[in-house]
Amino acid sequence: MAGTAVLDPIDRLILRTLQEDGRTTNVALSEKVGLTAPPCLRRVRSLEESGIIRGYHARLDPDRLGYGITVFAMVSLKSQAEADLRAFEEHVNALPEVRECHMLNGEIDFILKIVSHDLQEFQKFLTARLTSAPNVAGVKTSLTIRTSKYAPGIPVDEE
């Protein structure tokens, strides 16, 4: 695949470890990967500078923060012209309830992951901010019942 980084086994172990626990200390990380702290830190900085590591995030509990509803919305647009696609993406990027937005191939143009405090709040969001957005032809929604797997990031292969 074009643009794929060439990583050695130590880089891959660093990535797997940091993806599992981004708060691990450099000392603990260096012990796990078999390096001393300075070269380990240099590798991490290099992975950050190259853009392979894009950032570090805390995983928040939506229920504890009052977000009891997660909905996936399949959005169809009236036009798939590039300017219209970008306008829609800019619109949803400004909506904090939309946590993910993916453009799709096929009948549906976008799938969105949306969080809300409750069903009534989601209904208001849907009608006032999503279905009424420019160029939206239709929205189909599915409310999640439960999440049986949550694995942010990507699998980091051994080699």
C-alpha positions as CSV (number, residue, x, y, z in Angstrom):
1,M,0.0,0.0,0.0
2,A,1.4,3.4,-1.0
3,G,2.5,5.6,1.9
4,T,2.7,2.7,4.4
5,A,5.5,3.4,6.9
6,V,8.3,1.0,7.3
7,L,8.4,0.0,11.0
8,D,10.6,-2.4,12.8
9,P,9.3,-4.7,15.5
10,I,10.3,-2.3,18.3
11,D,8.3,0.6,16.7
12,R,5.3,-1.8,16.3
13,L,5.5,-2.8,20.0
14,I,5.7,0.9,21.0
15,L,2.6,1.6,18.9
16,R,0.7,-1.4,20.3
17,T,1.6,-0.4,23.9
18,L,0.7,3.3,23.5
19,Q,-2.5,2.5,21.8
20,E,-3.5,0.3,24.7
21,D,-2.4,2.8,27.3
22,G,-1.4,6.3,26.1
23,R,-0.5,7.3,29.7
24,T,2.3,4.7,30.1
25,T,5.5,6.4,31.2
26,N,8.5,6.4,29.0
27,V,10.4,4.4,31.5
28,A,7.7,1.7,31.6
29,L,7.5,1.8,27.8
30,S,11.2,1.5,27.4
31,E,11.3,-1.5,29.7
32,K,8.5,-3.2,27.8
33,V,10.2,-2.7,24.4
34,G,13.7,-3.5,25.6
35,L,15.3,-0.1,25.2
36,T,16.8,2.4,27.5
37,A,14.6,5.5,28.1
38,P,16.4,8.0,25.8
39,P,16.3,6.0,22.6
40,C,12.7,4.9,23.4
41,L,11.7,8.5,23.7
42,R,13.4,9.4,20.4
43,R,11.4,6.7,18.7
44,V,8.1,7.9,20.2
45,R,9.0,11.5,19.1
46,S,9.8,10.3,15.6
47,L,6.5,8.4,15.4
48,E,4.7,11.5,16.5
49,E,6.6,13.8,14.1
50,S,5.9,11.4,11.2
51,G,2.2,11.6,11.9
52,I,1.9,7.9,12.7
53,I,0.9,8.8,16.3
54,R,-1.7,11.5,15.8
55,G,-2.4,12.2,19.4
56,Y,-3.4,10.9,22.8
57,H,-6.9,10.8,24.2
58,A,-8.7,10.0,27.4
59,R,-11.6,7.4,27.1
60,L,-14.6,9.0,28.8
61,D,-17.6,7.1,30.1
62,P,-20.6,8.5,28.2
63,D,-23.1,7.2,30.7
64,R,-21.3,8.9,33.7
65,L,-21.4,12.2,31.7
66,G,-25.1,11.8,30.9
67,Y,-24.9,10.6,27.3
68,G,-27.2,7.6,27.5
69,I,-28.0,7.4,23.7
70,T,-25.7,6.5,20.8
71,V,-27.2,6.5,17.4
72,F,-25.8,5.7,14.0
73,A,-27.4,7.8,11.2
74,M,-27.2,6.9,7.5
75,V,-27.4,10.1,5.5
76,S,-28.2,10.4,1.8
77,L,-27.5,13.7,0.0
78,K,-29.3,15.2,-2.9
79,S,-26.0,16.0,-4.6
80,Q,-22.7,14.2,-4.5
81,A,-20.7,17.1,-6.1
82,E,-17.5,17.6,-4.2
83,A,-18.5,21.1,-3.0
84,D,-21.8,19.6,-1.6
85,L,-19.9,16.8,0.1
86,R,-17.5,19.2,1.7
87,A,-20.3,21.5,2.8
88,F,-22.0,18.6,4.6
89,E,-18.7,17.5,6.2
90,E,-18.2,21.1,7.4
91,H,-21.7,21.2,8.8
92,V,-21.3,18.0,10.8
93,N,-17.8,18.9,12.0
94,A,-19.4,21.9,13.8
95,L,-21.9,19.6,15.6
96,P,-20.3,18.3,18.9
97,E,-22.9,15.5,19.1
98,V,-21.5,14.0,15.9
99,R,-18.5,12.0,17.1
100,E,-17.7,10.3,13.8
101,C,-18.5,10.9,10.2
102,H,-17.5,8.5,7.4
103,M,-18.3,9.0,3.7
104,L,-19.5,5.7,2.2
105,N,-19.6,4.0,-1.2
106,G,-23.1,2.9,-2.2
107,E,-26.6,4.1,-1.6
108,I,-25.8,5.9,1.6
109,D,-23.4,8.9,1.4
110,F,-22.4,9.2,5.1
111,I,-22.7,7.3,8.3
112,L,-22.5,9.3,11.5
113,K,-22.0,8.3,15.1
114,I,-24.1,10.6,17.3
115,V,-24.3,10.8,21.1
116,S,-27.2,12.4,23.0
117,H,-28.4,12.7,26.6
118,D,-31.8,11.1,25.8
119,L,-34.2,10.2,23.0
120,Q,-36.0,13.5,23.2
121,E,-32.8,15.5,22.8
122,F,-31.8,13.3,19.9
123,Q,-35.1,13.9,18.2
124,K,-34.6,17.7,18.5
125,F,-31.1,17.3,17.1
126,L,-32.2,15.1,14.3
127,T,-35.0,17.5,13.1
128,A,-33.3,20.8,13.8
129,R,-29.7,20.2,12.9
130,L,-29.4,17.1,10.7
131,T,-32.4,16.5,8.5
132,S,-32.8,20.2,7.9
133,A,-29.1,20.6,6.8
134,P,-28.6,21.8,3.3
135,N,-28.5,19.1,0.6
136,V,-29.8,16.3,2.9
137,A,-32.2,14.1,1.1
138,G,-32.9,11.6,3.9
139,V,-31.6,10.2,7.2
140,K,-32.1,6.7,8.5
141,T,-31.2,6.1,12.1
142,S,-30.4,3.1,14.3
143,L,-30.3,3.4,18.1
144,T,-27.6,1.2,19.7
145,I,-28.8,-1.3,22.2
146,R,-25.4,-2.1,23.6
147,T,-21.8,-2.0,22.6
148,S,-20.1,-5.4,22.8
149,K,-16.7,-4.3,21.4
150,Y,-15.0,-1.0,21.6
151,A,-11.4,-1.0,20.1
152,P,-10.3,2.4,19.1
153,G,-7.3,2.7,16.9
154,I,-6.1,0.0,14.5
155,P,-4.5,-3.5,14.8
156,V,-0.8,-3.1,14.8
157,D,0.6,-6.2,13.0
158,E,3.7,-8.0,14.3
159,E,5.5,-7.3,11.0
